[in-house]
């Protein structure tokens, strides 16, 4: 894992325990009831091996059918009672765990939603995605399936050890010969597995991030002929994840060998000791039988507990990563309050009116860096005249979208001054069909718009299909599903209804298919008309008509001007234009 890659914080053990204690404290009575039922089930589970030992002694003494039958009935009753009480306790515990996990999921999701936009956009956004998906799933599986099994196993081990000591301490001590194998194998596994499984989760997040970046920047990568590098980056991260998972599998195999060896050593030692003691008349054959059965009864719970360490490790890492989201939200909330109280007015975004009122958007040496990766923009000075379009172009991560978010007010500058003549309205590349029909989707931006205004906005963006759908909805038809192009046309129609003075178009065609792109491009041209616009694009076709084109690289504006001016001059814009046009740069200017 590269050192520069930023991830959200991972909580330590104390923070995880604090959050879990707070969640479980809401259900103290049910927690105690579940524990008591599982303990009782394991006590009842001892009836069977102890009764079998009595049966052996009864047979040896030739006690008769009545005595043997009584112990048989006792063994059956104990087994049935243990099963019923165990099912009851498991049911109570599973319900308790699921409710607690639901509360944890809700808290994690609420915390993720409350994180500052800069925190979510900072570096590896797939890290947050992997936490609220993969880590939640790992914790849910462990909580729903593993936790009842492991808690029951712990009770079974404790009860069995006490019972074994009560039968005969010497037999119990003989069984302890298995402990070195258990202890050494478990210690080696725990020492290495936490690091390995944590690295597995992080490498999976890194692989997902590489896929996301390749998909989001596919057009630019294709234009520059960099598809191979992007694919190799995904493959390299996938190979790294697989290598780490193989290391984890080897650790598990070694643990299995240690456990099986310990079971064999312990059983041989107990039977040998029992043989010697029974030969000397110190214990009966039935006692040795009962002790062997109780010791054998330990195999399942110990195996469940130790083999479950694999899932416990994954769940523990998952919990630490989930609680890290909660802690990050709380930390950022406190920091934001402190910054609000301490931040000087000169570094905050200000409305226009105090200076340079001729520009609809004015930036003076604006600098902003994401808190974890350090990426961002440096010392950008820019003026966008009212009614004109400024297009931001550059490679992924160059800073163009970050600057657009600063202008939109999603981030606050670290330094410098940013002024806008009005509140900007953003149309992003993220497509979403909101619940309801055409009218419901449009009135999100203008709740008071009448039917004629809705129709005018749809006609303006060329959405004739939506006019027909609106008629069907008025006639009582159900809402329809739309493709990406139609969803984006509706988003642009919403912008027309909102009628902003400044509109930010953040790669609005990035997720739109080629067939629908001409219609969306026409709608974008319509919303730009008569407004101040900031256009972010990978493809250069839409930016040709912009009055000002700003080329970004590594967080700085490295080139600016109109299309004709930039395409004649040596520099990154000319190279990108030539690459996308699949032609050589025009002659001259070199």
Secondary structure, 3 states (H helix, E strand, C coil): CCCCCCCCCCCCHHHHHHHHHHHHHHHHHHHHHHHHHHHHHHHHHHHHHHHHHHHHHHHHHCCCHHHHHHHHHHHHHHHHHHHHHHHHHHHHHHHHHHHHHHHHHHHHHHHHHHCCHHHHHCCCHHHHHHHHHHHHHHHHHHHHHHHHHHHHHHHHHHHHHHHHHHHCHHHHHHHHHHHHHHHHHHHHHHHHHHHHHHHHHHHHHHHHHHHHHHHHCHHHHHHCCCHHHHHHHHHHHHHHHHHHHHHHHHHHHHHHHHHHHHHHHHHHHHHHHHHHHHHCCCCCHHHHHHHHHHHHHHHHHHHHHHHHHHHHHHHHHHHHHHHHHHHHHHHHHHHHHHHHHHCCHHHCEEECCCCCCCEEEEEEEEEEECCCCCCEEEEEEEEEECCCEEEEEECCCCCHHHHHHHHHCCCCCCEEEEEECCCCEEECCCCCCCCCCHHHHHCCCCCCCCHHHHHHHHHHCCCHHHHHHHHHHHCCCCCCCCCHHHHHHHHHHHHHHHCCCEEEEECCCCCCCHHHHHHHHHHHHHHHCCCEEEEECCCCHHHCCCCEEEEEECCEEEEEECHHHHHHCCCHHHHHHHHHHCCCCCCCCC
